[in-house]
């Protein structure tokens, strides 16, 4: 096994930050200042990355919208209904955005990468205020690079294995 090469981590981190924080990646349909496929502006965005033994990473992107007035609540409930009624249509814009990011990283690193299995869940949570939460999950293939010492951006001295997965938030 190996560890994530620092150059690769840097390129992926820059591309990801540009995409999540609002700068459009080459080929991206829009900035991420709104939840993909909606007009909702998130109050908070959380990322989690679980790097797998096969160098793929399971990503979770969570958009939180404070439900502090009738307009925000109504808009969120409309998005929730749309996502429940047609998940595939609802996830296609997010898939396109993240796939453009993966292509940019692939071009920068010389490795084939792909975004697969995009799904979405929409729920309400008390955090302690009430939030609408839109969570996208997907697999980014060939995200990590491995060498003889392990893999993962935070703890390169530990080997990736099915019993030792890494999760980054």
DSSP file (Angstrom, degrees, kcal/mol; ACC not computed):
  #  RESIDUE AA STRUCTURE BP1 BP2  ACC     N-H-->O    O-->H-N    N-H-->O    O-->H-N    TCO  KAPPA ALPHA  PHI   PSI    X-CA   Y-CA   Z-CA
    1    1 A X              0   0    0      0, 0.0   149,-0.3     0, 0.0     2,-0.3   0.000 360.0 360.0 360.0 172.0    0.0    0.0    0.0
    2    2 A X        -     0   0    0    147,-0.3   158,-0.3   146,-0.3     2,-0.3  -0.835 360.0-104.6-144.2-177.7    1.1    3.6   -0.2
    3    3 A X        -     0   0    0     -2,-0.3     2,-0.3   148,-0.2   148,-0.3  -0.759  45.3 -86.8-112.4 162.3    0.4    7.1    1.0
    4    4 A X        -     0   0    0    148,-0.4     2,-0.1    -2,-0.3   142,-0.1  -0.491  48.0-118.7 -67.2 125.7   -1.2   10.0   -0.7
    5    5 A X     >  -     0   0    0     -2,-0.3     4,-2.5     1,-0.1     5,-0.2  -0.451  15.8-130.1 -66.6 135.1    1.4   11.9   -2.6
    6    6 A X  H  > S+     0   0    0      1,-0.2     4,-2.4     2,-0.2     5,-0.2   0.867 106.9  52.8 -56.6 -39.1    1.8   15.5   -1.3
    7    7 A X  H  > S+     0   0    0      2,-0.2     4,-2.3     1,-0.2    -1,-0.2   0.922 110.9  46.7 -62.5 -44.0    1.5   17.0   -4.8
    8    8 A X  H  > S+     0   0    0      2,-0.2     4,-2.8     1,-0.2     5,-0.3   0.927 111.6  50.7 -63.9 -45.3   -1.7   15.1   -5.6
    9    9 A X  H  X S+     0   0    0     -4,-2.5     4,-2.7     1,-0.2    -2,-0.2   0.918 110.8  49.7 -59.2 -43.7   -3.2   16.1   -2.2
   10   10 A X  H  X S+     0   0    0     -4,-2.4     4,-2.4    -5,-0.2    -1,-0.2   0.926 112.5  46.3 -61.8 -46.5   -2.4   19.7   -2.9
   11   11 A X  H  X S+     0   0    0     -4,-2.3     4,-2.4     2,-0.2     5,-0.2   0.935 115.5  45.7 -62.7 -47.3   -3.9   19.7   -6.4
   12   12 A X  H  X S+     0   0    0     -4,-2.8     4,-2.8     1,-0.2     5,-0.2   0.905 112.7  51.2 -64.1 -41.4   -7.0   17.9   -5.2
   13   13 A X  H  X S+     0   0    0     -4,-2.7     4,-2.8    -5,-0.3     5,-0.2   0.915 111.2  47.2 -63.3 -43.5   -7.4   20.2   -2.2
   14   14 A X  H  X S+     0   0    0     -4,-2.4     4,-2.3     2,-0.2    -2,-0.2   0.934 114.7  46.1 -63.9 -46.2   -7.1   23.4   -4.4
   15   15 A X  H  X S+     0   0    0     -4,-2.4     4,-2.0    -5,-0.2    -2,-0.2   0.923 114.7  48.0 -62.4 -44.3   -9.6   22.1   -6.9
   16   16 A X  H  X S+     0   0    0     -4,-2.8     4,-3.1    -5,-0.2     5,-0.3   0.929 111.3  49.2 -64.1 -46.0  -12.0   21.0   -4.2
   17   17 A X  H  X S+     0   0    0     -4,-2.8     4,-2.6     1,-0.2     6,-0.3   0.913 110.6  50.9 -60.6 -42.2  -11.8   24.2   -2.3
   18   18 A X  H  <>S+     0   0    0     -4,-2.3     5,-1.5    -5,-0.2     4,-0.5   0.905 114.9  44.1 -61.1 -40.5  -12.4   26.2   -5.5
   19   19 A X  H ><5S+     0   0    0     -4,-2.0     3,-0.6    -5,-0.2    13,-0.4   0.939 118.7  40.0 -70.6 -48.0  -15.5   24.1   -6.2
   20   20 A X  H 3<5S+     0   0    0     -4,-3.1    -2,-0.2     1,-0.2    -3,-0.2   0.853 114.5  51.9 -73.9 -34.5  -17.0   24.0   -2.8
   21   21 A X  T 3<5S-     0   0    0     -4,-2.6    -1,-0.2    -5,-0.3    -2,-0.2   0.472 125.2 -89.0 -88.0  -0.1  -16.3   27.6   -1.9
   22   22 A X  T < 5S+     0   0    0     -3,-0.6     2,-0.4    -4,-0.5    11,-0.2   0.260  85.4 120.1 123.0 -16.2  -17.8   29.1   -5.0
   23   23 A X      < -     0   0    0     -5,-1.5    -1,-0.4    -6,-0.3     2,-0.3  -0.689  66.0-118.7 -80.6 133.5  -15.3   29.4   -7.8
   24   24 A X        -     0   0    0     -2,-0.4     7,-0.1    -3,-0.1     2,-0.1  -0.542  21.2-133.4 -75.0 131.6  -16.5   27.4  -10.7
   25   25 A X    >   -     0   0    0     -2,-0.3     3,-2.9     5,-0.3    76,-0.1  -0.466  46.5 -75.2 -73.8 154.6  -14.2   24.5  -11.8
   26   26 A X  T 3  S+     0   0    0      1,-0.3    78,-0.2    -2,-0.1    -1,-0.2  -0.300 124.2  12.8 -52.4 127.9  -13.5   24.3  -15.5
   27   27 A X  T 3  S+     0   0    0      1,-0.3    -1,-0.3    -3,-0.1     2,-0.2   0.371  93.1 139.8  86.9  -5.6  -16.6   22.8  -17.1
   28   28 A X    <   -     0   0    0     -3,-2.9    -1,-0.3     1,-0.1    69,-0.1  -0.482  52.0-139.7 -75.1 143.9  -18.7   23.3  -14.0
   29   29 A X  S    S-     0   0    0     64,-0.2     2,-0.3    -2,-0.2    -1,-0.1   0.810  75.1 -13.3 -74.1 -30.6  -22.3   24.5  -14.7
   30   30 A X  S    S-     0   0    0     -7,-0.1    -5,-0.3     4,-0.0    -1,-0.2  -0.963  77.2 -84.9-160.2 169.8  -22.4   27.0  -11.8
   31   31 A X        -     0   0    0     -2,-0.3     3,-0.4    -7,-0.1    -8,-0.1  -0.302  39.1-117.9 -75.8 171.6  -20.7   28.0   -8.6
   32   32 A X  S    S+     0   0    0    -13,-0.4    -9,-0.1     1,-0.2    -1,-0.1   0.007  83.2 110.5-101.9  28.5  -21.5   26.2   -5.4
   33   33 A X  S    S+     0   0    0    -11,-0.2     2,-0.3     8,-0.1     9,-0.3   0.552  83.3  44.5 -77.3  -6.0  -22.9   29.2   -3.6
   34   34 A X  S    S-     0   0    0     -3,-0.4     2,-0.3     7,-0.2     7,-0.2  -0.929 104.0 -93.5-128.1 157.9  -26.3   27.4   -3.9
   35   35 A X    >   -     0   0    0      5,-2.5     3,-2.1    -2,-0.3     5,-0.3  -0.559  61.6 -90.5 -67.9 131.4  -27.2   23.8   -3.3
   36   36 A X  T 3  S+     0   0    0     -2,-0.3    58,-0.1     1,-0.3    -1,-0.1  -0.113 110.7  11.4 -48.7 132.3  -27.0   22.0   -6.7
   37   37 A X  T 3  S+     0   0    0      1,-0.3    -1,-0.3    -3,-0.1     2,-0.2   0.546 120.0  76.0  78.4   7.5  -30.2   22.1   -8.6
   38   38 A X  S <  S-     0   0    0     -3,-2.1    -1,-0.3     2,-0.2    -4,-0.0  -0.805  78.4-125.3-137.6 177.2  -31.8   24.7   -6.3
   39   39 A X        +     0   0    0     -2,-0.2     2,-0.3    -3,-0.1    -3,-0.1   0.260  69.3 125.1-104.5   6.9  -31.8   28.4   -5.4
   40   40 A X        -     0   0    0     -5,-0.3    -5,-2.5    35,-0.1     2,-0.6  -0.511  51.8-149.8 -71.9 130.2  -31.1   27.6   -1.7
   41   41 A X        -     0   0    0     -2,-0.3    -7,-0.2    -7,-0.2    -8,-0.1  -0.899  20.5-132.4 -98.4 116.8  -28.0   29.4   -0.3
   42   42 A X        -     0   0    0     -2,-0.6    23,-0.2    -9,-0.3     3,-0.1  -0.368  10.5-154.5 -71.0 147.6  -26.5   27.2    2.4
   43   43 A X  S    S+     0   0    0     21,-3.1     2,-0.3     1,-0.3    22,-0.2   0.643  84.1  13.4 -87.8 -19.2  -25.6   28.7    5.8
   44   44 A X  E     -A   64   0A   0     20,-1.4    20,-2.9     2,-0.0     2,-0.4  -0.983  62.5-158.7-156.5 143.7  -22.9   26.0    6.3
   45   45 A X  E     -A   63   0A   0     -2,-0.3     2,-0.4    18,-0.2    18,-0.2  -0.998  10.8-169.0-128.1 130.4  -21.2   23.3    4.2
   46   46 A X  E     -A   62   0A   0     16,-2.6    16,-3.1    -2,-0.4     2,-0.4  -0.962   2.8-161.9-120.7 135.8  -19.6   20.3    5.7
   47   47 A X  E     -A   61   0A   0    122,-0.4     2,-0.4    -2,-0.4    14,-0.2  -0.943   7.4-178.1-117.1 138.6  -17.3   17.8    3.9
   48   48 A X  E     -A   60   0A   0     12,-2.0    12,-2.2    -2,-0.4     2,-0.4  -0.999   4.9-168.8-132.5 136.8  -16.4   14.3    5.0
   49   49 A X  E     -AB  59 168A   0    119,-3.0   119,-3.1    -2,-0.4     2,-0.6  -0.991   6.1-169.4-129.8 125.1  -14.0   12.0    3.0
   50   50 A X  E     -AB  58 167A   0      8,-2.5     8,-2.6    -2,-0.4     2,-0.4  -0.922  15.8-151.3-115.1 104.0  -13.6    8.3    3.8
   51   51 A X  E     -AB  57 166A   0    115,-1.3   115,-1.2    -2,-0.6     6,-0.2  -0.619  14.3-149.9 -81.3 129.6  -10.6    6.9    1.8
   52   52 A X    >   -     0   0    0      4,-3.3     3,-1.9    -2,-0.4    92,-0.1  -0.515  26.5-106.5 -98.0 163.6  -10.9    3.2    1.0
   53   53 A X  T 3  S+     0   0    0      1,-0.3   107,-0.1    -2,-0.2    -1,-0.1   0.806 118.7  59.2 -56.7 -33.1   -8.3    0.5    0.5
   54   54 A X  T 3  S-     0   0    0      2,-0.1    88,-0.3     1,-0.1    -1,-0.3   0.301 120.6-107.0 -83.8  10.8   -8.8    0.6   -3.3
   55   55 A X  S <  S+     0   0    0     -3,-1.9    89,-2.8     1,-0.3    88,-0.8   0.320  83.7 122.3  78.0  -2.8   -7.8    4.3   -3.4
   56   56 A X        -     0   0    0     86,-0.2    -4,-3.3    87,-0.2     2,-0.4  -0.456  52.3-143.6 -78.0 162.1  -11.4    5.4   -4.0
   57   57 A X  E     -AC  51 140A   0     83,-2.0    83,-2.8    -6,-0.2     2,-0.7  -0.994   6.1-140.9-131.0 135.9  -13.0    7.9   -1.5
   58   58 A X  E     -AC  50 139A   0     -8,-2.6    -8,-2.5    -2,-0.4     2,-0.3  -0.864  28.7-161.3 -93.0 119.5  -16.6    8.0   -0.3
   59   59 A X  E     -AC  49 138A   0     79,-3.1    79,-1.8    -2,-0.7     2,-0.4  -0.757  14.9-168.5-104.6 147.8  -17.5   11.7    0.0
   60   60 A X  E     -AC  48 137A   0    -12,-2.2   -12,-2.0    -2,-0.3     2,-0.6  -0.972   3.0-172.6-134.0 119.4  -20.3   13.3    1.9
   61   61 A X  E     -AC  47 136A   0     75,-2.8    75,-2.8    -2,-0.4     2,-0.6  -0.961   8.3-167.3-114.7 117.5  -21.2   16.9    1.2
   62   62 A X  E     -AC  46 135A   0    -16,-3.1   -16,-2.6    -2,-0.6     2,-0.5  -0.922   5.7-164.9-114.7 118.8  -23.7   18.3    3.6
   63   63 A X  E     -AC  45 134A   0     71,-3.1    71,-2.5    -2,-0.6     2,-0.5  -0.884   8.6-160.0-100.3 127.8  -25.4   21.7    3.0
   64   64 A X  E     -AC  44 133A   0    -20,-2.9   -21,-3.1    -2,-0.5   -20,-1.4  -0.936   5.4-168.9-113.2 130.4  -27.2   23.2    6.0
   65   65 A X  E     - C   0 132A   0     67,-3.0    67,-3.1    -2,-0.5     2,-0.3  -0.970  23.7-128.2-119.5 118.2  -29.9   25.8    5.5
   66   66 A X  E     - C   0 131A   0     -2,-0.5     2,-1.3    65,-0.2    65,-0.2  -0.498  12.7-150.1 -67.1 124.2  -31.1   27.7    8.6
   67   67 A X        +     0   0    0     63,-2.4    63,-0.2    -2,-0.3    -1,-0.1  -0.578  47.4 137.6 -95.0  70.8  -34.9   27.5    8.7
   68   68 A X        +     0   0    0     -2,-1.3     2,-0.3    61,-0.1    -1,-0.2   0.420  62.4  26.3-101.4  -0.4  -35.4   30.8   10.5
   69   69 A X  S  > S-     0   0    0     -3,-0.2     4,-2.2     1,-0.1     5,-0.2  -0.964  84.6 -99.6-153.4 171.8  -38.3   32.2    8.6
   70   70 A X  H  > S+     0   0    0     -2,-0.3     4,-2.7     1,-0.2     5,-0.2   0.865 117.6  53.1 -63.6 -38.6  -41.3   31.1    6.5
   71   71 A X  H  > S+     0   0    0      2,-0.2     4,-2.5     1,-0.2     5,-0.2   0.934 111.1  45.1 -64.3 -46.5  -39.6   31.7    3.2
   72   72 A X  H  > S+     0   0    0      2,-0.2     4,-2.4     1,-0.2    -2,-0.2   0.913 115.5  48.1 -63.3 -42.6  -36.6   29.6    4.0
   73   73 A X  H  X S+     0   0    0     -4,-2.2     4,-2.5     2,-0.2    -2,-0.2   0.922 112.8  47.6 -65.0 -44.8  -38.7   26.8    5.4
   74   74 A X  H  X S+     0   0    0     -4,-2.7     4,-1.9     2,-0.2    -2,-0.2   0.916 113.0  48.3 -63.3 -44.3  -41.1   26.8    2.4
   75   75 A X  H  X S+     0   0    0     -4,-2.5     4,-2.0    -5,-0.2    -1,-0.2   0.907 112.7  49.0 -63.5 -41.8  -38.2   26.8   -0.1
   76   76 A X  H  X S+     0   0    0     -4,-2.4     4,-2.7    -5,-0.2    -2,-0.2   0.929 109.1  51.6 -64.0 -44.6  -36.5   23.9    1.8
   77   77 A X  H  X S+     0   0    0     -4,-2.5     4,-2.2     1,-0.2    -1,-0.2   0.863 108.7  52.4 -61.7 -35.5  -39.7   21.9    1.9
   78   78 A X  H  X S+     0   0    0     -4,-1.9     4,-2.4     2,-0.2    -1,-0.2   0.913 110.6  47.0 -65.0 -43.1  -40.1   22.3   -1.9
   79   79 A X  H  X S+     0   0    0     -4,-2.0     4,-2.7     2,-0.2    -2,-0.2   0.905 110.3  53.5 -64.2 -41.7  -36.5   21.1   -2.4
   80   80 A X  H  X S+     0   0    0     -4,-2.7     4,-2.1     1,-0.2    -2,-0.2   0.919 110.4  46.7 -59.5 -44.8  -37.2   18.1   -0.1
   81   81 A X  H  X S+     0   0    0     -4,-2.2     4,-2.2     2,-0.2    -1,-0.2   0.919 112.0  50.6 -64.2 -44.2  -40.3   17.1   -2.1
   82   82 A X  H  X S+     0   0    0     -4,-2.4     4,-1.9     1,-0.2    -2,-0.2   0.923 111.5  48.2 -59.4 -45.0  -38.4   17.5   -5.4
   83   83 A X  H  < S+     0   0    0     -4,-2.7    -1,-0.2     1,-0.2    -2,-0.2   0.885 113.0  47.5 -65.1 -39.3  -35.5   15.3   -4.2
   84   84 A X  H  < S+     0   0    0     -4,-2.1     3,-0.3    -5,-0.2    -1,-0.2   0.852 113.4  48.2 -70.4 -34.4  -37.9   12.6   -2.8
   85   85 A X  H  < S+     0   0    0     -4,-2.2    -2,-0.2     1,-0.2    -1,-0.2   0.797 132.2   9.2 -78.6 -29.0  -39.9   12.5   -6.0
   86   86 A X     X  +     0   0    0     -4,-1.9     4,-2.1    -5,-0.2    -1,-0.2  -0.511  62.1 170.0-154.7  78.4  -37.0   12.3   -8.5
   87   87 A X  H  > S+     0   0    0     -3,-0.3     4,-2.3     1,-0.2     5,-0.2   0.875  80.0  55.8 -59.7 -41.4  -33.6   11.7   -6.9
   88   88 A X  H  > S+     0   0    0      1,-0.2     4,-1.0     2,-0.2    -1,-0.2   0.936 111.2  42.3 -61.2 -47.8  -31.9   11.0  -10.3
   89   89 A X  H  > S+     0   0    0      1,-0.2     4,-0.5     2,-0.2     3,-0.4   0.893 114.9  52.4 -63.8 -38.9  -33.0   14.3  -11.8
   90   90 A X  H  < S+     0   0    0     -4,-2.1     4,-0.4     1,-0.2     3,-0.2   0.826 112.4  44.1 -68.2 -32.6  -32.2   16.1   -8.5
   91   91 A X  H  X S+     0   0    0     -4,-2.3     4,-2.8     1,-0.2    -1,-0.2   0.598  89.9  86.0 -89.3 -10.5  -28.6   14.7   -8.3
   92   92 A X  H  X S+     0   0    0     -4,-1.0     4,-2.5    -3,-0.4    -1,-0.2   0.890  89.7  47.7 -63.6 -40.7  -27.6   15.2  -12.0
   93   93 A X  H  X S+     0   0    0     -4,-0.5     4,-2.3    -3,-0.2    -1,-0.2   0.914 113.5  48.3 -65.8 -41.0  -26.4   18.8  -11.6
   94   94 A X  H  > S+     0   0    0     -4,-0.4     4,-2.6     2,-0.2     5,-0.3   0.931 111.5  50.6 -63.4 -44.1  -24.4   17.9   -8.5
   95   95 A X  H  X S+     0   0    0     -4,-2.8     4,-3.0     1,-0.2     5,-0.2   0.935 110.1  49.7 -57.5 -47.4  -22.9   14.9  -10.3
   96   96 A X  H  X S+     0   0    0     -4,-2.5     4,-2.0     1,-0.2    -1,-0.2   0.907 111.5  49.3 -60.1 -42.5  -21.9   17.1  -13.3
   97   97 A X  H  X S+     0   0    0     -4,-2.3     4,-1.5     2,-0.2    -1,-0.2   0.939 116.0  41.0 -62.4 -48.4  -20.3   19.7  -10.9
   98   98 A X  H  X S+     0   0    0     -4,-2.6     4,-2.5     1,-0.2    -2,-0.2   0.847 111.9  55.8 -72.2 -32.8  -18.2   17.1   -9.0
   99   99 A X  H  X S+     0   0    0     -4,-3.0     4,-2.5    -5,-0.3    -1,-0.2   0.887 105.9  52.1 -65.0 -37.7  -17.4   15.1  -12.2
  100  100 A X  H  X S+     0   0    0     -4,-2.0     4,-2.0    -5,-0.2    -1,-0.2   0.887 109.7  50.0 -63.1 -38.2  -15.9   18.4  -13.6
  101  101 A X  H  X S+     0   0    0     -4,-1.5     4,-2.2     2,-0.2    -2,-0.2   0.917 110.4  49.0 -64.9 -44.0  -13.8   18.7  -10.5
  102  102 A X  H  X S+     0   0    0     -4,-2.5     4,-2.7     1,-0.2    -2,-0.2   0.888 109.8  52.0 -63.9 -39.2  -12.6   15.1  -10.8
  103  103 A X  H  X S+     0   0    0     -4,-2.5     4,-2.5     2,-0.2    -1,-0.2   0.896 108.8  50.8 -63.7 -39.4  -11.7   15.7  -14.4
  104  104 A X  H  X S+     0   0    0     -4,-2.0     4,-1.9     2,-0.2    -2,-0.2   0.923 112.6  45.9 -62.9 -43.9   -9.7   18.7  -13.5
  105  105 A X  H  X S+     0   0    0     -4,-2.2     4,-2.0     2,-0.2     6,-0.3   0.888 111.4  52.8 -65.5 -38.8   -7.8   16.7  -10.8
  106  106 A X  H  X>S+     0   0    0     -4,-2.7     4,-2.5     1,-0.2     5,-0.6   0.918 109.2  48.9 -62.8 -43.4   -7.3   13.9  -13.3
  107  107 A X  H  <5S+     0   0    0     -4,-2.5    -1,-0.2     1,-0.2    -2,-0.2   0.885 113.3  47.6 -62.7 -38.3   -5.8   16.3  -15.8
  108  108 A X  H  <5S+     0   0    0     -4,-1.9    -1,-0.2     1,-0.2    -2,-0.2   0.802 122.4  33.2 -73.3 -29.8   -3.5   17.7  -13.1
  109  109 A X  H  <5S-     0   0    0     -4,-2.0    -2,-0.2     2,-0.2    -1,-0.2   0.628  98.8-125.6-103.4 -16.1   -2.3   14.3  -11.8
  110  110 A X  T  <5S+     0   0    0     -4,-2.5     2,-0.4     1,-0.3    -3,-0.2   0.633  71.5 119.3  78.3  13.0   -2.4   12.2  -14.9
  111  111 A X      < -     0   0    0     -5,-0.6    -1,-0.3    -6,-0.3     2,-0.3  -0.873  69.6-113.0-111.2 145.3   -4.6    9.6  -13.3
  112  112 A X        +     0   0    0     -2,-0.4     2,-0.3    -3,-0.1    -9,-0.1  -0.587  42.3 176.0 -72.0 134.9   -8.1    8.5  -14.5
  113  113 A X        -     0   0    0     -2,-0.3     2,-0.3   -14,-0.1    29,-0.2  -0.963   8.3-178.3-139.0 155.0  -10.8    9.6  -12.0
  114  114 A X  E     -D  141   0A   0     27,-0.6    27,-2.7    -2,-0.3     2,-0.5  -0.992  24.0-132.2-152.4 152.3  -14.5    9.4  -12.0
  115  115 A X  E     +D  140   0A   0     -2,-0.3     2,-0.3    25,-0.2    25,-0.2  -0.948  38.1 168.8-108.3 127.5  -17.5   10.3   -9.8
  116  116 A X  E     +D  139   0A   0     23,-2.9    23,-2.7    -2,-0.5    -2,-0.0  -0.871  43.4  25.3-134.9 164.2  -20.0    7.5   -9.3
  117  117 A X  E     -     0   0A   0     -2,-0.3     2,-0.3    21,-0.2    -1,-0.2   0.860  66.5-173.3  53.7  48.5  -23.1    6.5   -7.2
  118  118 A X  E     +     0   0A   0     20,-0.1     2,-0.3    -3,-0.1    20,-0.2  -0.568   9.4 169.5 -73.9 131.5  -24.3   10.0   -6.4
  119  119 A X  E     -D  137   0A   0     18,-2.5    18,-2.1    -2,-0.3     2,-0.4  -0.922  18.0-151.7-136.5 164.8  -27.2   10.0   -4.0
  120  120 A X  E     -D  136   0A   0     -2,-0.3     2,-0.4    16,-0.2    16,-0.2  -0.997   7.2-171.7-139.2 142.2  -29.0   12.7   -2.0
  121  121 A X  E     -D  135   0A   0     14,-2.2    14,-3.0    -2,-0.4     2,-0.4  -0.982   7.8-161.9-128.2 146.9  -30.9   12.7    1.3
  122  122 A X  E     +D  134   0A   0     -2,-0.4     2,-0.3    12,-0.2    12,-0.2  -0.994  23.5 147.6-131.9 127.3  -32.9   15.7    2.6
  123  123 A X  E     -D  133   0A   0     10,-2.4    10,-3.5    -2,-0.4     2,-0.4  -0.926  42.1-113.8-149.8 170.4  -33.9   16.1    6.2
  124  124 A X  E     -D  132   0A   0     -2,-0.3     2,-0.3     8,-0.2     8,-0.2  -0.931  34.6-178.6-111.0 139.1  -34.6   18.5    9.0
  125  125 A X  E     -D  131   0A   0      6,-2.7     6,-3.2    -2,-0.4     2,-0.6  -0.987  29.1-131.3-138.8 147.4  -32.4   18.6   12.1
  126  126 A X  E     +D  130   0A   0     -2,-0.3     4,-0.2     4,-0.2     3,-0.2  -0.888  27.0 171.1 -94.5 118.7  -32.2   20.5   15.3
  127  127 A X  S    S-     0   0    0      2,-3.4     2,-0.2    -2,-0.6     3,-0.1  -0.067  88.3 -70.5-133.0  38.7  -28.5   21.7   15.7
  128  128 A X  S    S+     0   0    0      3,-0.0     2,-0.1     0, 0.0     3,-0.0  -0.976 136.8  49.5 -78.4 -19.9  -29.8   23.4   18.2
  129  129 A X  S    S-     0   0    0     -2,-0.2    -2,-3.4    -3,-0.2     2,-0.4  -0.430 106.5 -91.1 -75.4 162.0  -31.7   25.7   15.8
  130  130 A X  E     - D   0 126A   0     -4,-0.2   -63,-2.4   -63,-0.2     2,-0.3  -0.611  50.5-179.7 -80.6 130.1  -33.7   24.0   13.1
  131  131 A X  E     -CD  66 125A   0     -6,-3.2    -6,-2.7    -2,-0.4     2,-0.5  -0.941  28.6-134.1-125.3 147.3  -31.9   23.4    9.8
  132  132 A X  E     -CD  65 124A   0    -67,-3.1   -67,-3.0    -2,-0.3     2,-0.5  -0.880  30.2-157.7 -91.6 134.0  -32.8   21.9    6.6
  133  133 A X  E     -CD  64 123A   0    -10,-3.5   -10,-2.4    -2,-0.5     2,-0.6  -0.964  15.4-171.7-124.2 123.5  -30.0   19.5    5.5
  134  134 A X  E     -CD  63 122A   0    -71,-2.5   -71,-3.1    -2,-0.5     2,-0.5  -0.963  13.8-170.7-111.3 117.1  -29.2   18.4    2.0
  135  135 A X  E     -CD  62 121A   0    -14,-3.0   -14,-2.2    -2,-0.6     2,-0.4  -0.941   7.0-167.5-118.0 120.6  -26.6   15.6    2.0
  136  136 A X  E     -CD  61 120A   0    -75,-2.8   -75,-2.8    -2,-0.5     2,-0.4  -0.867   6.1-170.5-101.4 138.0  -25.0   14.3   -1.2
  137  137 A X  E     +CD  60 119A   0    -18,-2.1   -18,-2.5    -2,-0.4     2,-0.3  -0.974  15.2 152.2-126.0 143.7  -22.9   11.2   -1.1
  138  138 A X  E     -C   59   0A   0    -79,-1.8   -79,-3.1    -2,-0.4     2,-0.5  -0.983  39.8-113.9-161.1 165.4  -20.7    9.8   -3.9
  139  139 A X  E     -CD  58 116A   0    -23,-2.7   -23,-2.9    -2,-0.3     2,-0.6  -0.927  18.6-159.6-107.7 130.6  -17.6    7.7   -4.7
  140  140 A X  E >   -CD  57 115A   0    -83,-2.8   -83,-2.0    -2,-0.5     3,-0.9  -0.941  20.4-142.8-108.0 108.3  -14.6    9.4   -6.3
  141  141 A X  E 3  S+ D   0 114A   0    -27,-2.7   -27,-0.6    -2,-0.6   -85,-0.1  -0.418  76.7   9.2 -75.7 147.6  -12.5    6.7   -8.0
  142  142 A X  T 3  S+     0   0    0    -88,-0.3    -1,-0.2   -29,-0.2   -86,-0.2   0.797  81.2 142.6  56.0  33.5   -8.7    6.8   -7.9
  143  143 A X    <   +     0   0    0     -3,-0.9     2,-0.2   -88,-0.8   -87,-0.2   0.910  58.9  47.7 -68.3 -43.0   -8.8    9.7   -5.4
  144  144 A X  S    S-     0   0    0    -89,-2.8     2,-0.4   -92,-0.1  -140,-0.1  -0.588  72.7-139.3-100.3 160.6   -5.8    8.5   -3.4
  145  145 A X        -     0   0    0     -2,-0.2     2,-0.4  -140,-0.0     7,-0.3  -0.949  20.5-151.6-114.8 139.4   -2.3    7.4   -4.4
  146  146 A X        +     0   0    0     -2,-0.4     2,-0.2     5,-0.1     5,-0.1  -0.871  19.9 164.3-115.7 147.4   -0.7    4.4   -2.7
  147  147 A X  B >   -E  150   0B   0      3,-1.1     3,-1.0    -2,-0.4  -143,-0.0  -0.726  58.2 -71.9-138.5-167.1    2.9    3.5   -2.0
  148  148 A X  T 3  S+     0   0    0      1,-0.2  -146,-0.3    -2,-0.2     3,-0.1   0.631 123.1  54.7 -69.1 -14.0    4.7    1.1    0.3
  149  149 A X  T 3  S-     0   0    0      1,-0.3  -147,-0.3  -146,-0.1     2,-0.3   0.585 112.5 -90.9-101.4  -9.3    4.0    3.1    3.5
  150  150 A X  B <   -E  147   0B   0     -3,-1.0    -3,-1.1  -149,-0.3    -1,-0.3  -0.875  38.5 -94.8 134.7-168.3    0.2    3.5    3.5
  151  151 A X        +     0   0    0      7,-1.1  -148,-0.2    -2,-0.3     7,-0.1  -0.982  57.6  85.9-148.3 160.4   -2.3    6.0    2.2
  152  152 A X        -     0   0    0     -7,-0.3  -148,-0.4    -2,-0.3     6,-0.1  -0.047  62.5-112.8 121.0 140.1   -4.3    9.1    3.3
  153  153 A X  S    S+     0   0    0      1,-0.2     3,-0.2     2,-0.1    -1,-0.1   0.761 109.1  39.5 -73.5 -25.1   -3.7   12.8    3.5
  154  154 A X  S    S+     0   0    0      1,-0.2     2,-0.3    -3,-0.1    -1,-0.2   0.823 125.2  25.7 -98.0 -32.7   -3.6   13.1    7.3
  155  155 A X    >   +     0   0    0     -4,-0.1     3,-1.6     1,-0.1    -4,-0.2  -0.607  61.3 167.2-133.3  74.1   -1.8   10.1    8.6
  156  156 A X  T 3  S+     0   0    0     -2,-0.3    -1,-0.1     1,-0.3    -3,-0.1   0.645  70.3  69.3 -67.1 -13.6    0.6    8.8    5.9
  157  157 A X  T 3  S+     0   0    0     -7,-0.1     2,-0.4     2,-0.1    -1,-0.3   0.651  88.1  75.4 -80.1 -12.0    2.4    6.5    8.3
  158  158 A X  S <  S-     0   0    0     -3,-1.6    -7,-1.1    -7,-0.1     2,-0.2  -0.831  83.3-124.1-101.2 136.3   -0.6    4.1    8.7
  159  159 A X        -     0   0    0     -2,-0.4     2,-0.4    -9,-0.3    -9,-0.1  -0.486  22.9-118.5 -75.1 144.5   -1.5    1.7    5.9
  160  160 A X        +     0   0    0   -158,-0.3     2,-0.3    -2,-0.2     5,-0.2  -0.679  47.7 154.5 -78.2 134.9   -5.0    1.8    4.4
  161  161 A X  B >   -F  164   0C   0      3,-0.9     3,-1.0    -2,-0.4  -108,-0.1  -0.955  59.5 -98.2-151.7 169.4   -6.8   -1.4    4.9
  162  162 A X  T 3  S+     0   0    0     -2,-0.3     3,-0.3     1,-0.3    -2,-0.0   0.757 127.3  43.6 -65.2 -21.8  -10.4   -2.6    5.2
  163  163 A X  T 3  S+     0   0    0      1,-0.2    -1,-0.3    -3,-0.0     2,-0.2   0.526 115.9  49.1 -97.3  -6.6  -10.0   -2.5    9.0
  164  164 A X  B <  S+F  161   0C   0     -3,-1.0    -3,-0.9     2,-0.0    -1,-0.2  -0.552  73.4 162.8-131.1  66.9   -8.2    0.8    9.1
  165  165 A X        -     0   0    0     -3,-0.3     2,-0.4    -5,-0.2  -113,-0.1  -0.508  30.1-131.9 -84.8 156.1  -10.2    3.3    6.9
  166  166 A X  E     -B   51   0A   0   -115,-1.2  -115,-1.3    -2,-0.2     2,-0.4  -0.884  16.0-167.4-111.6 140.4   -9.7    7.0    7.2
  167  167 A X  E     -B   50   0A   0     -2,-0.4     2,-0.4  -117,-0.2  -117,-0.3  -0.996   5.5-169.3-126.6 129.6  -12.3    9.6    7.6
  168  168 A X  E      B   49   0A   0   -119,-3.1  -119,-3.0    -2,-0.4    -2,-0.0  -0.957 360.0 360.0-121.2 135.3  -11.6   13.3    7.1
  169  169 A X              0   0    0     -2,-0.4  -122,-0.4  -121,-0.2    -1,-0.1   0.316 360.0 360.0-125.6 360.0  -13.9   16.1    8.0
